[in-house]
């Protein structure tokens, strides 16, 4: 074995009743939300890092409430190659998360482009776009926290988030310019 310390993993082996299905779905959603890696039917793993602890605990509580069974194991690769493959699987899952995030950034930018094209410069629309940007920022923070091995797509995602913020700033300026052009008490010239 290699002298370099290998990442420790928390492995969850979960068995839940088949009915009602809402219990299995709730556990599955919680584990997906925290970024757990599905290794097969009812088997999940996360690096043994504090960022995953609360999500693992919630999944265990949901399993218990559903009268399911849970076995929690600590594991590492037997050989350095095993550990590297496991880490690569986890990083590939994070890469998929980053790709989905970048796609949503594209949708956000397209939405702002549409509002500019249609000259929808209202405070209500600005508030909606600011809320959407804040959702992207929260999502980015969550992804960054669980990307413990540094997936390659993280840098591009950060750049796209910065571009979204700049787009929102530009839209904000356009809204305030339009509101001031029409005078106080108007909402961008809309009835």
Residue pairs with C-beta under 8 A, 6 or more apart in sequence:
1 78
1 79
1 80
2 79
2 80
4 80
6 76
6 77
6 80
6 83
7 47
7 48
7 76
7 83
7 86
7 87
8 47
8 48
8 74
8 75
8 76
9 45
9 46
9 47
9 48
9 74
9 75
9 76
9 86
10 45
10 46
10 47
10 48
10 52
10 56
10 72
10 73
10 74
10 75
11 39
11 43
11 44
11 45
11 72
11 73
11 74
11 75
12 31
12 36
12 43
12 44
12 45
12 56
12 59
12 60
12 70
12 71
12 72
12 73
13 42
13 43
13 70
13 71
13 72
13 73
14 27
14 42
14 43
14 44
14 59
14 63
14 68
14 69
14 70
14 71
15 42
15 68
15 69
15 70
16 23
16 24
16 27
16 42
16 63
16 66
16 68
17 23
17 66
17 67
17 68
18 24
23 62
23 63
23 65
23 66
23 68
24 66
26 62
26 66
27 59
27 62
27 63
27 66
27 68
30 55
30 58
30 59
30 62
31 38
31 44
31 55
31 59
33 55
34 46
34 52
34 54
34 55
34 56
34 59
34 146
35 46
35 52
35 55
35 93
35 94
35 97
35 143
35 146
36 44
36 45
36 46
36 52
36 55
36 56
36 59
37 44
37 45
37 46
37 89
37 90
37 93
38 44
39 45
44 59
45 75
45 86
45 90
46 52
46 55
46 56
47 90
47 148
47 149
48 74
49 148
51 145
51 146
51 148
52 146
56 72
60 70
60 72
63 69
63 70
64 70
76 83
77 83
77 84
77 85
77 86
87 149
90 149
91 147
91 149
91 150
91 151
92 151
94 143
94 146
94 147
94 149
94 151
94 153
94 154
95 151
95 152
95 153
97 143
97 147
97 151
98 143
98 147
98 151
98 153
98 154
98 156
98 157
99 153
101 136
101 139
101 140
101 143
101 157
101 160
102 153
102 156
102 157
102 160
104 136
104 139
105 136
105 157
105 160
105 161
105 163
105 164
106 160
108 129
108 132
108 133
108 136
108 164
108 167
109 163
109 164
109 167
111 129
111 132
112 129
112 167
112 168
112 171
115 121
115 125
115 129
115 171
116 171
116 174
119 178
119 188
120 188
120 190
121 174
121 175
121 177
121 178
121 179
121 188
121 189
122 175
122 187
122 188
122 190
123 175
123 179
123 187
123 188
124 187
125 175
126 171
126 172
126 175
129 168
129 171
130 168
130 172
133 164
133 165
133 168
136 161
136 164
137 161
140 157
140 158
140 161
143 154
143 157
144 154
147 154
175 188
178 188
178 189
179 186
179 187
179 188
181 189
182 188
182 189
